[in-house]
Amino acid sequence: MMRIAIDARLVSYVQGGTSRYTLRLVQAMAGLVDRETLLVLEGKHTGESPAWPENVRRAQILTPPHHRMEQITLPIELLLLGADLLHSTDFIPPFRRTCRSVITIHDLAFLRFPQLLTPESSRYYRQVGRAVQSADAVIAVSEATRRDVLDLLKADPAKVTVVYEAASPECVPLPTDEVEASRARLGLPERFALFVGTIEPRKNLPVLLRAYAQVWEEHRLPLVVVGRKGWLYEEVFRTRDSLGLKDEVQFVGSVGGDQLVHYYNCADCLVLPSLYEGFGLPVLEAMACGKPVVVSNVSSLPEIVSDAGLLVEPEDIEGFAAAIGRLLGNPELRDELGKKALARSAQFSWERAARETLDLYHRVLAKR
Protein backbone atom coordinates (compact mmCIF):
# COMPACT_ATOMS: atom_id res chain seq x y z
CA MET A 1 0.00 0.00 0.00
CA MET A 2 1.41 3.37 -0.98
CA ARG A 3 1.79 6.17 1.56
CA ILE A 4 1.57 9.61 -0.05
CA ALA A 5 2.72 12.64 1.91
CA ILE A 6 1.11 15.92 0.84
CA ASP A 7 3.01 19.06 1.83
CA ALA A 8 0.14 21.15 3.24
CA ARG A 9 2.15 23.43 5.51
CA LEU A 10 1.01 26.56 3.67
CA VAL A 11 -2.71 25.80 4.07
CA SER A 12 -2.95 27.05 7.66
CA TYR A 13 -0.12 29.57 7.21
CA VAL A 14 -1.28 31.86 4.40
CA GLN A 15 -4.48 32.14 2.36
CA GLY A 16 -3.99 32.02 -1.38
CA GLY A 17 -4.23 29.94 -4.51
CA THR A 18 -1.68 27.29 -3.48
CA SER A 19 -3.42 26.74 -0.14
CA ARG A 20 -6.84 26.39 -1.79
CA TYR A 21 -5.40 24.04 -4.43
CA THR A 22 -3.87 21.79 -1.76
CA LEU A 23 -7.02 21.66 0.36
CA ARG A 24 -9.37 20.97 -2.55
CA LEU A 25 -7.11 18.32 -4.08
CA VAL A 26 -6.77 16.43 -0.79
CA GLN A 27 -10.52 16.62 -0.18
CA ALA A 28 -11.19 15.16 -3.63
CA MET A 29 -8.52 12.45 -3.40
CA ALA A 30 -9.73 11.38 0.05
CA GLY A 31 -12.93 10.04 -1.47
CA LEU A 32 -10.97 7.77 -3.81
CA VAL A 33 -8.46 6.10 -1.44
CA ASP A 34 -8.42 4.31 1.91
CA ARG A 35 -7.31 5.87 5.19
CA GLU A 36 -3.69 4.73 5.10
CA THR A 37 -2.87 6.32 1.74
CA LEU A 38 -2.83 10.09 2.27
CA LEU A 39 -0.68 11.74 4.92
CA VAL A 40 -1.11 15.50 5.22
CA LEU A 41 1.96 17.34 6.50
CA GLU A 42 1.14 20.35 8.65
CA GLY A 43 3.49 22.79 10.34
CA LYS A 44 3.55 22.67 14.12
CA HIS A 45 3.38 26.45 14.43
CA THR A 46 1.49 27.59 11.32
CA GLY A 47 -2.00 28.32 12.65
CA GLU A 48 -5.33 26.55 12.86
CA SER A 49 -5.84 23.45 10.72
CA PRO A 50 -8.64 23.32 8.15
CA ALA A 51 -11.31 20.62 8.18
CA TRP A 52 -9.45 17.75 6.54
CA PRO A 53 -11.48 14.67 5.51
CA GLU A 54 -11.80 11.99 8.19
CA ASN A 55 -9.95 9.30 6.23
CA VAL A 56 -6.83 11.48 5.79
CA ARG A 57 -4.02 11.00 8.27
CA ARG A 58 -2.24 14.09 9.56
CA ALA A 59 1.29 14.65 10.82
CA GLN A 60 2.55 17.81 12.46
CA ILE A 61 6.15 18.41 11.46
CA LEU A 62 8.71 20.83 12.86
CA THR A 63 10.04 22.14 9.53
CA PRO A 64 8.36 25.50 8.75
CA PRO A 65 7.46 26.37 5.12
CA HIS A 66 9.96 28.36 3.04
CA HIS A 67 12.58 28.04 5.78
CA ARG A 68 16.29 27.91 5.02
CA MET A 69 16.58 24.64 6.99
CA GLU A 70 13.84 22.71 5.19
CA GLN A 71 16.28 21.14 2.72
CA ILE A 72 17.99 19.51 5.70
CA THR A 73 15.21 18.74 8.15
CA LEU A 74 12.25 17.84 5.90
CA PRO A 75 13.92 14.73 4.34
CA ILE A 76 14.62 13.41 7.84
CA GLU A 77 11.00 13.90 8.90
CA LEU A 78 9.76 12.19 5.72
CA LEU A 79 12.04 9.23 6.41
CA LEU A 80 10.70 8.90 9.95
CA LEU A 81 7.12 9.04 8.66
CA GLY A 82 7.74 6.26 6.14
CA ALA A 83 6.51 8.22 3.12
CA ASP A 84 6.77 6.51 -0.28
CA LEU A 85 6.15 9.74 -2.21
CA LEU A 86 6.04 13.45 -1.39
CA HIS A 87 3.78 15.79 -3.34
CA SER A 88 5.16 19.32 -2.99
CA THR A 89 2.22 21.54 -3.89
CA ASP A 90 4.32 24.71 -3.55
CA PHE A 91 7.06 23.96 -6.12
CA ILE A 92 10.13 23.17 -4.02
CA PRO A 93 10.78 19.63 -2.71
CA PRO A 94 13.73 18.48 -0.61
CA PHE A 95 16.69 17.81 -2.89
CA ARG A 96 18.12 15.20 -0.50
CA ARG A 97 15.46 12.64 -1.26
CA THR A 98 14.24 9.85 0.97
CA CYS A 99 11.20 9.06 -1.23
CA ARG A 100 9.76 9.69 -4.69
CA SER A 101 8.85 13.26 -5.59
CA VAL A 102 6.01 15.00 -7.45
CA ILE A 103 5.79 18.79 -7.58
CA THR A 104 3.06 21.16 -8.74
CA ILE A 105 4.01 24.32 -10.60
CA HIS A 106 1.22 26.87 -10.53
CA ASP A 107 3.01 29.52 -12.57
CA LEU A 108 6.44 30.87 -13.42
CA ALA A 109 5.62 34.54 -12.92
CA PHE A 110 8.81 34.95 -10.91
CA LEU A 111 10.80 34.07 -14.04
CA ARG A 112 8.62 36.01 -16.48
CA PHE A 113 8.51 39.08 -14.21
CA PRO A 114 11.39 38.85 -11.71
CA GLN A 115 11.06 42.55 -10.88
CA LEU A 116 7.64 41.88 -9.36
CA LEU A 117 8.91 39.66 -6.52
CA THR A 118 10.19 40.44 -3.07
CA PRO A 119 13.92 39.63 -2.67
CA GLU A 120 13.03 36.87 -0.19
CA SER A 121 10.57 35.21 -2.57
CA SER A 122 13.02 35.57 -5.44
CA ARG A 123 15.72 33.73 -3.50
CA TYR A 124 13.34 30.94 -2.56
CA TYR A 125 11.79 30.36 -5.98
CA ARG A 126 15.17 30.55 -7.70
CA GLN A 127 15.42 26.87 -6.74
CA VAL A 128 12.61 25.91 -9.13
CA GLY A 129 14.94 24.81 -11.95
CA ARG A 130 16.69 22.37 -9.66
CA ALA A 131 13.30 21.27 -8.30
CA VAL A 132 12.06 20.35 -11.77
CA GLN A 133 15.22 18.40 -12.56
CA SER A 134 15.07 16.60 -9.21
CA ALA A 135 11.38 15.63 -9.24
CA ASP A 136 10.13 12.34 -10.67
CA ALA A 137 7.11 14.14 -12.16
CA VAL A 138 5.84 17.69 -12.52
CA ILE A 139 2.20 18.77 -12.53
CA ALA A 140 1.44 21.97 -14.46
CA VAL A 141 -1.99 23.47 -13.81
CA SER A 142 -2.51 24.59 -17.42
CA GLU A 143 -1.06 24.11 -20.89
CA ALA A 144 0.29 27.66 -20.66
CA THR A 145 2.21 26.78 -17.51
CA ARG A 146 3.45 23.55 -19.10
CA ARG A 147 4.81 25.55 -22.04
CA ASP A 148 6.60 27.86 -19.62
CA VAL A 149 8.13 24.93 -17.74
CA LEU A 150 9.44 23.50 -21.01
CA ASP A 151 10.62 26.85 -22.43
CA LEU A 152 12.08 28.49 -19.33
CA LEU A 153 13.33 25.47 -17.39
CA LYS A 154 14.17 23.12 -20.28
CA ALA A 155 12.30 20.30 -18.59
CA ASP A 156 11.88 16.85 -20.12
CA PRO A 157 8.43 16.98 -21.82
CA ALA A 158 7.69 13.42 -20.71
CA LYS A 159 8.01 14.51 -17.09
CA VAL A 160 5.44 17.36 -17.20
CA THR A 161 1.71 16.54 -17.03
CA VAL A 162 -1.18 19.01 -17.14
CA VAL A 163 -3.78 18.51 -14.41
CA TYR A 164 -6.34 21.30 -14.39
CA GLU A 165 -7.65 22.83 -11.19
CA ALA A 166 -11.35 23.44 -10.66
CA ALA A 167 -13.64 25.82 -8.84
CA SER A 168 -14.41 25.19 -5.18
CA PRO A 169 -17.49 22.96 -4.81
CA GLU A 170 -19.40 25.73 -3.03
CA CYS A 171 -19.01 28.03 -6.04
CA VAL A 172 -22.48 27.69 -7.56
CA PRO A 173 -25.24 30.14 -8.52
CA LEU A 174 -27.18 30.97 -5.35
CA PRO A 175 -30.94 31.60 -5.12
CA THR A 176 -31.98 35.25 -5.40
CA ASP A 177 -33.13 35.52 -1.78
CA GLU A 178 -29.80 34.17 -0.55
CA VAL A 179 -27.90 36.59 -2.80
CA GLU A 180 -29.87 39.54 -1.42
CA ALA A 181 -29.31 38.36 2.15
CA SER A 182 -25.56 38.12 1.44
CA ARG A 183 -25.58 41.58 -0.12
CA ALA A 184 -27.14 43.07 3.01
CA ARG A 185 -24.89 41.14 5.39
CA LEU A 186 -21.69 42.09 3.54
CA GLY A 187 -22.72 45.68 2.88
CA LEU A 188 -22.32 45.27 -0.88
CA PRO A 189 -23.86 47.65 -3.44
CA GLU A 190 -26.85 46.65 -5.56
CA ARG A 191 -24.64 46.37 -8.66
CA PHE A 192 -20.85 46.32 -9.04
CA ALA A 193 -17.89 44.83 -10.86
CA LEU A 194 -15.56 42.56 -8.88
CA PHE A 195 -11.81 41.91 -8.75
CA VAL A 196 -10.42 38.98 -6.72
CA GLY A 197 -6.68 38.51 -6.20
CA THR A 198 -3.62 39.63 -4.27
CA ILE A 199 -2.91 43.34 -4.63
CA GLU A 200 0.48 43.12 -6.33
CA PRO A 201 2.04 44.35 -9.61
CA ARG A 202 1.34 41.14 -11.56
CA LYS A 203 -2.41 41.64 -11.14
CA ASN A 204 -2.19 44.92 -13.10
CA LEU A 205 -4.68 46.80 -10.93
CA PRO A 206 -3.53 50.31 -11.97
CA VAL A 207 -4.74 49.53 -15.52
CA LEU A 208 -8.08 48.35 -14.13
CA LEU A 209 -8.44 51.51 -12.03
CA ARG A 210 -7.71 53.77 -15.00
CA ALA A 211 -10.24 51.84 -17.06
CA TYR A 212 -12.75 52.01 -14.25
CA ALA A 213 -12.46 55.78 -14.03
CA GLN A 214 -13.98 55.80 -17.54
CA VAL A 215 -16.59 53.18 -16.61
CA TRP A 216 -17.66 55.23 -13.60
CA GLU A 217 -18.27 58.31 -15.71
CA GLU A 218 -20.85 56.41 -17.79
CA HIS A 219 -22.38 53.83 -15.45
CA ARG A 220 -21.86 55.13 -11.89
CA LEU A 221 -21.40 51.56 -10.60
CA PRO A 222 -18.64 50.80 -8.07
CA LEU A 223 -15.73 48.37 -8.22
CA VAL A 224 -15.16 45.97 -5.30
CA VAL A 225 -11.61 44.66 -4.79
CA VAL A 226 -11.19 41.47 -2.74
CA GLY A 227 -7.67 40.39 -1.79
CA ARG A 228 -4.83 40.93 0.63
CA LYS A 229 -2.11 43.54 0.19
CA GLY A 230 0.93 42.00 -1.47
CA TRP A 231 4.31 43.14 -2.74
CA LEU A 232 4.40 46.80 -3.89
CA TYR A 233 0.69 47.30 -3.23
CA GLU A 234 1.15 51.02 -2.52
CA GLU A 235 1.10 51.97 -6.21
CA VAL A 236 -2.49 50.71 -6.48
CA PHE A 237 -3.72 53.04 -3.74
CA ARG A 238 -1.75 55.97 -5.14
CA THR A 239 -3.42 55.36 -8.51
CA ARG A 240 -6.86 55.18 -6.92
CA ASP A 241 -6.31 58.46 -5.07
CA SER A 242 -4.87 60.27 -8.10
CA LEU A 243 -7.95 59.28 -10.12
CA GLY A 244 -10.31 60.48 -7.40
CA LEU A 245 -11.84 57.02 -6.94
CA LYS A 246 -11.67 56.73 -3.14
CA ASP A 247 -15.42 56.29 -2.77
CA GLU A 248 -15.99 54.48 -6.07
CA VAL A 249 -13.54 51.61 -5.43
CA GLN A 250 -14.14 49.51 -2.31
CA PHE A 251 -11.20 47.49 -0.93
CA VAL A 252 -12.46 44.79 1.43
CA GLY A 253 -9.21 42.93 2.13
CA SER A 254 -8.76 39.18 2.29
CA VAL A 255 -11.90 37.05 2.33
CA GLY A 256 -12.17 33.41 3.39
CA GLY A 257 -12.91 30.82 0.72
CA ASP A 258 -16.36 30.09 2.17
CA GLN A 259 -17.27 33.78 1.82
CA LEU A 260 -15.97 34.32 -1.71
CA VAL A 261 -18.97 32.57 -3.26
CA HIS A 262 -21.20 35.34 -1.90
CA TYR A 263 -19.07 38.08 -3.47
CA TYR A 264 -19.13 36.28 -6.82
CA ASN A 265 -22.90 35.84 -6.71
CA CYS A 266 -23.57 39.45 -5.76
CA ALA A 267 -21.39 40.89 -8.55
CA ASP A 268 -22.42 41.79 -12.10
CA CYS A 269 -19.12 40.51 -13.47
CA LEU A 270 -15.52 39.65 -12.56
CA VAL A 271 -12.57 41.53 -14.05
CA LEU A 272 -9.00 40.16 -14.00
CA PRO A 273 -6.50 42.28 -15.98
CA SER A 274 -3.42 40.25 -14.95
CA LEU A 275 -0.12 40.48 -16.77
CA TYR A 276 0.29 36.73 -16.20
CA GLU A 277 -1.62 33.82 -14.64
CA GLY A 278 -0.68 30.19 -14.27
CA PHE A 279 -4.34 29.21 -14.08
CA GLY A 280 -6.61 32.02 -12.83
CA LEU A 281 -8.76 30.30 -10.22
CA PRO A 282 -10.93 33.33 -9.34
CA VAL A 283 -11.99 33.48 -13.00
CA LEU A 284 -13.19 29.87 -12.99
CA GLU A 285 -14.88 30.33 -9.61
CA ALA A 286 -16.82 33.36 -10.86
CA MET A 287 -17.79 31.42 -14.00
CA ALA A 288 -19.00 28.53 -11.82
CA CYS A 289 -21.31 31.04 -10.13
CA GLY A 290 -22.72 31.94 -13.55
CA LYS A 291 -20.96 35.29 -13.81
CA PRO A 292 -19.49 36.79 -17.01
CA VAL A 293 -15.80 37.67 -16.93
CA VAL A 294 -13.46 40.21 -18.52
CA VAL A 295 -9.86 38.98 -18.52
CA SER A 296 -6.46 39.63 -20.05
CA ASN A 297 -5.74 37.81 -23.28
CA VAL A 298 -2.48 36.32 -21.93
CA SER A 299 -0.98 33.11 -20.53
CA SER A 300 -3.59 30.64 -19.24
CA LEU A 301 -6.63 32.92 -19.24
CA PRO A 302 -7.79 32.38 -22.87
CA GLU A 303 -7.29 28.64 -22.29
CA ILE A 304 -9.56 28.64 -19.23
CA VAL A 305 -12.20 31.11 -20.42
CA SER A 306 -12.39 30.00 -24.08
CA ASP A 307 -15.36 31.80 -25.71
CA ALA A 308 -17.23 32.23 -22.41
CA GLY A 309 -15.88 35.71 -21.59
CA LEU A 310 -14.42 38.92 -22.99
CA LEU A 311 -10.65 39.02 -23.64
CA VAL A 312 -8.61 42.25 -23.64
CA GLU A 313 -4.89 42.93 -24.07
CA PRO A 314 -3.47 43.58 -20.58
CA GLU A 315 -2.27 47.15 -21.19
CA ASP A 316 -5.37 48.25 -23.13
CA ILE A 317 -7.09 50.67 -20.76
CA GLU A 318 -9.68 51.69 -23.36
CA GLY A 319 -10.34 48.04 -24.17
CA PHE A 320 -11.03 47.13 -20.54
CA ALA A 321 -13.25 50.18 -20.10
CA ALA A 322 -15.25 49.23 -23.21
CA ALA A 323 -15.58 45.55 -22.23
CA ILE A 324 -16.66 46.29 -18.66
CA GLY A 325 -19.06 48.95 -19.93
CA ARG A 326 -20.60 46.49 -22.40
CA LEU A 327 -21.37 44.04 -19.61
CA LEU A 328 -22.63 46.59 -17.10
CA GLY A 329 -24.86 48.24 -19.70
CA ASN A 330 -26.23 45.15 -21.43
CA PRO A 331 -28.24 42.67 -19.30
CA GLU A 332 -28.80 40.37 -22.29
CA LEU A 333 -25.05 40.06 -22.86
CA ARG A 334 -24.45 39.47 -19.14
CA ASP A 335 -27.03 36.70 -19.17
CA GLU A 336 -25.67 35.10 -22.36
CA LEU A 337 -22.05 35.10 -21.19
CA GLY A 338 -23.07 34.03 -17.68
CA LYS A 339 -24.72 30.90 -19.12
CA LYS A 340 -21.67 30.21 -21.29
CA ALA A 341 -19.41 30.69 -18.28
CA LEU A 342 -21.40 28.22 -16.20
CA ALA A 343 -21.26 25.60 -18.96
CA ARG A 344 -17.52 26.12 -19.47
CA SER A 345 -16.74 25.84 -15.75
CA ALA A 346 -18.51 22.46 -15.62
CA GLN A 347 -15.72 21.03 -17.81
CA PHE A 348 -13.32 21.33 -14.84
CA SER A 349 -13.75 19.22 -11.69
CA TRP A 350 -11.72 18.38 -8.60
CA GLU A 351 -12.72 14.72 -8.90
CA ARG A 352 -11.08 14.60 -12.32
CA ALA A 353 -8.01 16.40 -10.96
CA ALA A 354 -7.85 13.92 -8.07
CA ARG A 355 -8.08 10.87 -10.34
CA GLU A 356 -5.41 12.21 -12.70
CA THR A 357 -3.12 13.07 -9.78
CA LEU A 358 -3.53 9.65 -8.15
CA ASP A 359 -2.83 8.02 -11.50
CA LEU A 360 0.38 10.03 -11.72
CA TYR A 361 1.41 8.87 -8.23
CA HIS A 362 0.91 5.25 -9.29
CA ARG A 363 2.99 5.75 -12.44
CA VAL A 364 5.83 7.37 -10.49
CA LEU A 365 5.87 4.62 -7.87
CA ALA A 366 5.79 1.94 -10.56
CA LYS A 367 9.07 3.19 -12.03
CA ARG A 368 12.20 1.29 -11.13
Sequence and secondary structure as in RCSB ss.txt:
>XXXX:A:sequence
MMRIAIDARLVSYVQGGTSRYTLRLVQAMAGLVDRETLLVLEGKHTGESPAWPENVRRAQILTPPHHRMEQITLP
IELLLLGADLLHSTDFIPPFRRTCRSVITIHDLAFLRFPQLLTPESSRYYRQVGRAVQSADAVIAVSEATRRDVL
DLLKADPAKVTVVYEAASPECVPLPTDEVEASRARLGLPERFALFVGTIEPRKNLPVLLRAYAQVWEEHRLPLVV
VGRKGWLYEEVFRTRDSLGLKDEVQFVGSVGGDQLVHYYNCADCLVLPSLYEGFGLPVLEAMACGKPVVVSNVSS
LPEIVSDAGLLVEPEDIEGFAAAIGRLLGNPELRDELGKKALARSAQFSWERAARETLDLYHRVLAKR
>XXXX:A:secstr
   EEEE TTTTT  SHHHHHHHHHHHHHHTTS TTTEEEEEETTS       TT EEEEES  TT TTHHHHHH
HHHHHHT SEEEETTS   SS SSEEEEEE   HHHH GGGS HHHHHHHTTHHHHHHH SEEEESSHHHHHHHH
HHH   GGGEEE      TT S   HHHHHHHHHHHT  SS EEEES BSGGG HHHHHHHHHHHHHHH   EEE
ES B TTTHHHHHHHHHTT TTTEEEEE   HHHHHHHHHH SEEEE  S  SS HHHHHHHHTT  EEEESSTT
HHHHHTTSSEEE TT HHHHHHHHHHHHH HHHHHHHHHHHHHHHTT  HHHHHHHHHHHHHHHHH  
